[in-house]
Amino acid sequence: MFGIRTPTKPTQSPSKTGSEISKVRRSIDDWESNIDSTPSMTTTTMQAGTAKTKPTVSVLQNSKTTQKVSVEIHTPPKQQYENRTMEAKACLTKGKLHLNASRNTKTEIKNGVVEALDRLYQLVKEAEMELKAKKAKGEKEKSEKLELETAATDSTFSVISPHQSDLKTRIEEHARLLQETNKKMEELKESMEKQRETLERATMPTYANRKKLATHELFIEAEKRRADIALLQEPYVGGANTMKGQRGVRVFQNSSPGEGTVKAAVAVFNVDFNIKQYPKLTTNNIIVVGIQTRAWEITLVSYYFEPDQPIEPYIDHLKKIEQEIGSTKWIAGGDANSKSTWWGSPIVDHRGEEIAGAFEELGLNILNRGDIPTFDTIRGGKRYSSYVDITACSTDILDLVDDWTVDEGLTSSDHNGIIFNIRLQKSKGLRVNRTTRLFNTKKANWHKFHEKLNQLLSENQFNKSEIENIETIEQIDIATDKLTISITDTCKQTMPTKKATEELTLPWWSDKLNKMKKEVTTMKRRIKCAALVRRQKVVEEYLEQKERYESEAIKAQIESWKYFCCKQDKEGVWEGIYRVIGRTTRRDEDQPLEINKVVLDAKGSVKLLAETFFPEDLTDSENTYHRHVRIKADKVNSAEQDDLCDPLFTMLELKQAYRSFNPKKAPGADGFTADICLHAIESNPELFLAFLNKCLTLQHFPKTWKIATVIVLKKPGKVDYTMPKAYRPIGLLPILGKIFEKMLVNRLKFHLLPRISTRQYGFMPQRSTEDALYVLMQFIHMKLNQKKIIALVSLDIEGAFDSAWWPAIRVRLAEERCPLNLRRVIDSYLKDRKVVVRYAGEEYAKGTSRGCVQGSIGGPILWNLLLDPLLKSLECRGDYCQAFADDVVLVFDGDTAHEMERRANATLEHVCAWGVENKLKFAPHKTNAMIITRKLKHDVPRLNMGGTAIGMSKEIKLLGFTIDEKLTFNTHVSNVCKKAIGIYKQLCKAAKVSWGLHPEVIRVIYLATVEPIILYAASVWAQAAKKLGIIKQLAVVQRGIAQKLCKAYRTVSLNSALVLAGILPLDLRVREAALLYEAKRGLPQPVLAGREVERMASAFEGPHPAERLELGIICLVNEEQVNKHSEINVHIFTDGSKIEGKVGAALSEWKNKTENKALKLALPTYCTVYQAELLAICRATGQILKHRASSFGIYSDSMAALQTIINPNCLHPLAVECRDNLRAISLQSKVVTLFWIKAHAGLEGNERADRLAKEAAKNSKVRPDYDLCPVSFVKRSIRMATLDEWNQRYQTGETGKITKLFFPDAKVAYRIIRKFEASSETTQVMTGHGGFSEYLHRFKCKENPSCICDPDAEETVPHILLDCPAYAAERLKIENEIELKLIKENINIIMMSKYREKFMSYCLKIAKRVINRNKTV
């Protein structure tokens, strides 16, 4: 069923004459004296008036599919009825309708009239049945009388002998028996037909229903007819057991896991409708939703009653629905699989009687007309039809539902579609904000944006002079509002707004398919009208056309998906990946939450989420310590404090802040995306910097920027999503406010990060989850080697970020001696905050008094600041602790369980007490503990926290890594393999053997998603990757993806697939990643032979953000441009070079076009040119420090080196040293300019530096000026060792014999394979798995493996390429071209030679001929 609200056309009232009808109510006598014309005129006028004031919601209903159509209201023509019963039924409905429309009649009178009408209808039915019985009895008596008269006549005029009399008696007896037999045969035949029809209907769900095409046709018709709602029965669900939604369609169905296949659903197309769900009333067969707007609310029920299941449970469920939602304003539509004359069926069965009675009891009025069957199909050349789909509504909306029709052409399903309109009061619907994006920036006119914004800012008096005159925080808030209004108005005038609706699109649907669908519908209708002699032919034509239509639709879908997956134009590779992954996933609708087993509506659900995630800071239960902290928090930042303050923000800080945000990220409530904010600031950056500095000066954070729009996301892997804790709140704050916040946080980090405990790994620079896990496991292994018993305890802080106590944060900032002005801005930042939570189409706003909004910039640093005293106190106690944000781990060890138990319980009590002081609650029931030891016999310690015992488990999951008590890591490997296989399954939808995603796109997906999932924390479990069981698990994951990469058959071995895909075995990659991680940490590695690895400088030792230099690069391409900068006193040209495997660098100092000084620098052979370029620039800055001139220019042809230097966040040791030198130079009042020059462009200084660098590389025999080993060399060395191990495994493996003909060495294959593009034919040749007779015969796809040249010769790849006489001419030609005979020993030589492409062309040519020939066999 679909529902749409489309206004009906107004009907013109007839012009009034002298005999026009009075508006005064007429008396009973008047009605009795003249009942012919006036009532009908009045009714027509009422309908016209109703049509004028109420629009229609068109609704479509279809078992196996549903759709909507809007229809105009007309005065209905006089209805012709088949019999009196049908007419009586119509009168009954009409009477109830008029009674319901009457507003002045007493309820008692209404009830009495309804009872009289029901009794009248019953009497009419009984009278008609008695009339039929009397007629049958009269015919029988007449027949008997005629027989008696005939017998009397015969007796009068004839003499009958005894023999004749006996014969006559026997004939009459046989005639009677024959008549009875015929009658029984007719009854048996009728019974068999009923049973056959029942059987056909019972098997329909698997035979004709759940058609994907029918569901798509429904969506297409819904979009075409502008439907609002669709009630669906037996929709297409595929293998997921649930219906998949489409863009522009919200699908509501049973979302409870593990309850079988969905048989009923509701699709909503109108975005203005708010949907109220009833999960407790919803099953797979019955779905109940409420449709809400500002003006009205109505309940819809879509149902499917199984034909082989008892009808009573379904009826009881309908009664339960009526009890829950009431008996008013609801519509039920679906497939009842029952028959009754009430909805047009010629027969009545038990199910029909039960449903008719139930509907009468529930006050539901059946809308079916019974003129067209709702089920109509052709099977086995015979037509089957029935009336099993029922639509009913409550009496109070009976006059609002009209134009109920059966549409035989709605879909190609066996069930016809049902369409009707619901005329409701005009309303725009609820304004449901489903996104914070308001503007389409892709179509913005940015030039006009800048002009208009500057104009509006000037008109709204937002300028430097006004900002300088701001003296109060109220004025700052007013100025912020002016800024927001100016940007909003500018956006409205320079870019289109985002559409609130998503159009439903099926890209594969075409006019051709639409035409074919209409032809199928037309041919189906012809069957009814066809003459008996032509009916069989008409049926056959219909079935043929239907088959062609369905085949063409499937073909169109496949071709469209192929194009979709293969399309790589006008987008980067990741856009293509996100596009495909987005199409293979689905978004579920928000479902109502529960509290104490009571289902909440949307408003209750969103309120529950808001109160759960953002609790109030209650003071009722506070102790003396809490009150002391509150008083202290108010004093530390009071007016009498005179601590040092931070300097004002710089332009560099502003640029780094606003350029760091991604425009694709969701904006705040103002709708300003990052690109809008970027252009707004760049239109006048000095103005924005002045405003932010005014906020810092007055120590105020604007109110508008403290309002967070909160959306909730489902936490993956949760079983029950009716509880608030199954969701994660994400706060969307205004980007302008986040820019200000980021600048503040950068200042806080400078002051706080060096003081944070080293045991904190979360949100700390140069620390990661792998660092935390590696250090933890090293500590555990150390204690195991000491033969200790270890207890690993993982603590759980309930709602940590949401419960952070603001007074404690304010006190901690003062304790860490944070500048006073920053502390006061944070005070303002934490004050008067507000959240607006969105869920299920509803919003709930509330103020917050504690917690850090997830999604804010400052939340992480403030949380680390709050937790830091606990980590430091535990460290002082001698307990090993570790934290990653709010995930805290404790490790206890001891020689005995009793010793460890005593220490652990004391520490846990200390932790619990700290939580009470900071109003944080540790959850003992969620705290996990695990014993790790190598002792065979040991006691289990009894741990408790806050009086609650902590249970022991066999494994603990920390930071996404599963640690088991035996440290085998089998569980972790199983988990990551399962996750990777899930990605592989999605990949299978978009990549096939002959088409699909480009192999390079698949490679990117593999390298960027699958490998990182497997390699996560590889340094922790690398030793386990040597075990055979884990190697097999990893091989299962990798084999399928490798086959997709090289487009191989599923039977291709892992050995061959990996070589042809050019990827390493995962177990070797795990060990490789572990070695690289340890090398980066500075641990010695055998492959490095004692060399020291280049490590990044510390992030805690940089200058203050306000003291950072704003560096830039000037690009020069010729001598003329260089000469334009003649005002520079000294020109220093730098260069780095690598020649003959040796590395050198040099700089050349010039003044007045004369070289004054030159310096050569030597580097080891393992260093890179990038290092040489950086070293030369760094030494140039060192020379400038010693020079007496005032202006200098440094010229380099390495843009990468220059960009590294000017990026303050890059911590390369040479770049850090260079920036330190430049800062010292600026203090000497010297000016240094960085230039990029085009290499080898004839610039004398650059050419001189290049020659010096090459000389330094080739001739230098002194000690290297810089000898730190780059990470690239470490990777290369580890990779070479890995390739050696892989090659040995490959060569000794028993699989991949054909592949080894082409690539006997895996190292050579790894180098060569990426030089040509993989295709299915190439892979078939190199694996032997493809369209070759020997392979096809092996898998029973061909009778024999013989080649066409000789029945005794098997058609294998070596045979057709090297021996088959059928291709001798081509073989001779290629042998002459490559000057080498084609034998097995020469194939690998050819693959490494320059003739590789010619040889592969020959192979493909022969293979395609063989494959195409075998396709036709």
Disulfide bonds with the S-S distance in Angstrom:
none
